Amino acid sequence: MSPKLPAGHFLGQTLQAHDLSGFRLTETTYAPGLRLPRHAHELAKYCFVLAGSFTETVGQRSAERQPLALIFHPTDTTHEEAHTTAGHHFLIEIDHRWLARAREYSAVLDQPLDLSGSASIGLATRLFDEFKHLDGLSPLAMEGLILE
């Protein structure tokens, strides 16, 4: 059985994290040559690749992830990664309450989804920029971007 990582825990190095009501945003880095063993996460998450490339395997399917890739993993998605270069990721975890609320409007959140090349990249970029330049209105701005 693959290990399940609790909310807020990743196998890379955490640079910065910020908790919102029902969301956790984390910036991580990964060393070149790092291989992450098969594992899952307690919470659903989006992974926005800021820099670096890696191969991700979910089940029997492997995919190359490059900068500006945006991937969604539902709760308990088992996956592994092999980083070919130094990686820099922005991770957005969604608690079960928000996920249940989102499911009222979309069935897409029940399986892994590659959103690379979609309009969501612009939202992820704006969200990361807000995350890096926190001010008094940032929590509201970030929550709005996540919900969008």
C-alpha positions as CSV (number, residue, x, y, z in Angstrom):
1,M,0.0,0.0,0.0
2,S,1.3,3.5,-0.9
3,P,1.8,6.0,1.9
4,K,-0.8,8.8,2.2
5,L,0.7,12.3,2.9
6,P,-1.4,14.4,5.3
7,A,-2.5,17.9,4.3
8,G,0.4,20.3,3.9
9,H,3.1,17.6,3.6
10,F,5.0,17.1,0.3
11,L,8.1,15.2,-0.6
12,G,9.9,18.2,-1.9
13,Q,11.3,21.2,0.1
14,T,8.7,23.6,1.3
15,L,9.7,27.2,0.7
16,Q,6.5,28.9,1.8
17,A,2.9,28.0,2.7
18,H,-0.3,29.9,3.4
19,D,-3.6,28.6,4.8
20,L,-6.9,30.0,3.7
21,S,-10.3,28.9,4.8
22,G,-10.5,25.5,3.2
23,F,-7.4,25.8,1.1
24,R,-3.7,25.5,1.6
25,L,-1.2,27.0,-0.8
26,T,2.4,25.7,-0.8
27,E,5.5,26.6,-2.8
28,T,8.0,23.7,-3.1
29,T,11.2,22.8,-4.8
30,Y,12.6,19.5,-6.0
31,A,16.2,18.5,-6.5
32,P,17.3,17.3,-10.0
33,G,17.4,13.5,-10.1
34,L,14.9,13.2,-7.2
35,R,12.6,10.3,-7.5
36,L,9.4,10.4,-5.4
37,P,8.1,7.0,-4.6
38,R,4.5,6.0,-5.2
39,H,2.3,7.9,-2.8
40,A,-1.1,9.7,-2.4
41,H,-2.3,12.9,-0.7
42,E,-5.1,13.2,1.9
43,L,-6.5,16.2,0.1
44,A,-7.3,16.9,-3.6
45,K,-4.7,19.3,-5.1
46,Y,-3.7,21.3,-8.1
47,C,0.0,21.2,-9.0
48,F,1.2,24.2,-11.1
49,V,4.7,23.6,-12.4
50,L,6.7,26.9,-12.3
51,A,10.0,25.5,-13.4
52,G,11.7,22.2,-14.1
53,S,10.6,19.0,-15.8
54,F,9.6,15.6,-14.5
55,T,7.9,12.4,-15.4
56,E,4.7,11.7,-13.5
57,T,3.2,8.2,-13.4
58,V,-0.5,7.8,-12.3
59,G,-1.5,4.2,-12.5
60,Q,0.0,2.8,-15.7
61,R,0.1,6.2,-17.5
62,S,3.2,8.4,-17.6
63,A,3.3,12.0,-18.7
64,E,6.1,14.5,-19.1
65,R,5.4,17.7,-17.0
66,Q,7.0,20.9,-18.1
67,P,6.8,24.5,-16.9
68,L,3.2,25.9,-17.0
69,A,1.7,22.5,-16.6
70,L,-1.4,22.5,-14.3
71,I,-2.6,19.1,-13.1
72,F,-5.5,18.3,-10.8
73,H,-5.3,15.2,-8.5
74,P,-8.4,14.1,-6.6
75,T,-8.0,12.9,-3.0
76,D,-6.1,9.6,-2.8
77,T,-4.7,9.7,-6.3
78,T,-1.6,7.4,-6.2
79,H,1.3,8.8,-8.3
80,E,5.1,8.9,-8.5
81,E,7.5,11.4,-9.9
82,A,11.0,11.3,-11.4
83,H,12.5,14.8,-11.6
84,T,15.0,15.3,-14.4
85,T,15.8,18.9,-13.6
86,A,15.4,21.1,-10.5
87,G,11.7,21.7,-10.0
88,H,9.6,24.5,-8.6
89,H,5.9,23.9,-7.9
90,F,2.9,25.8,-6.6
91,L,0.5,23.4,-4.9
92,I,-3.1,24.3,-4.0
93,E,-4.8,21.8,-1.7
94,I,-8.6,21.8,-1.4
95,D,-10.3,20.5,1.8
96,H,-13.2,18.0,1.6
97,R,-15.8,20.7,2.3
98,W,-14.9,22.8,-0.7
99,L,-14.5,19.8,-2.9
100,A,-18.0,18.6,-2.0
101,R,-19.3,22.0,-2.8
102,A,-17.5,22.1,-6.2
103,R,-18.9,18.7,-7.1
104,E,-22.4,20.2,-7.1
105,Y,-21.3,22.0,-10.2
106,S,-18.8,19.6,-11.9
107,A,-18.1,15.9,-12.1
108,V,-14.6,16.5,-13.4
109,L,-13.2,16.6,-9.9
110,D,-13.4,12.8,-9.5
111,Q,-10.4,11.9,-11.7
112,P,-7.0,13.3,-12.5
113,L,-7.1,16.1,-15.0
114,D,-4.4,17.9,-17.1
115,L,-5.3,21.5,-17.5
116,S,-2.1,22.5,-19.3
117,G,-2.8,25.0,-22.1
118,S,-6.2,26.0,-20.7
119,A,-7.4,29.4,-19.5
120,S,-6.7,28.1,-16.0
121,I,-3.0,28.7,-16.5
122,G,-3.7,32.5,-16.3
123,L,-5.6,32.0,-13.1
124,A,-2.9,29.9,-11.6
125,T,-0.3,32.5,-12.6
126,R,-2.3,35.3,-11.0
127,L,-2.8,33.2,-7.8
128,F,0.9,32.5,-7.5
129,D,1.7,36.2,-8.0
130,E,-0.8,37.1,-5.2
131,F,0.7,34.4,-3.0
132,K,4.2,35.9,-3.5
133,H,3.1,39.5,-2.8
134,L,0.8,39.1,0.3
135,D,-1.0,42.1,1.6
136,G,-4.2,42.7,3.6
137,L,-6.5,41.8,0.7
138,S,-4.5,38.8,-0.5
139,P,-6.6,36.2,1.3
140,L,-9.8,37.4,-0.3
141,A,-8.1,37.8,-3.7
142,M,-6.6,34.3,-3.6
143,E,-9.9,32.7,-2.5
144,G,-11.7,34.4,-5.4
145,L,-9.1,33.2,-7.9
146,I,-9.3,29.6,-6.5
147,L,-13.1,29.6,-6.8
148,E,-12.9,31.0,-10.3
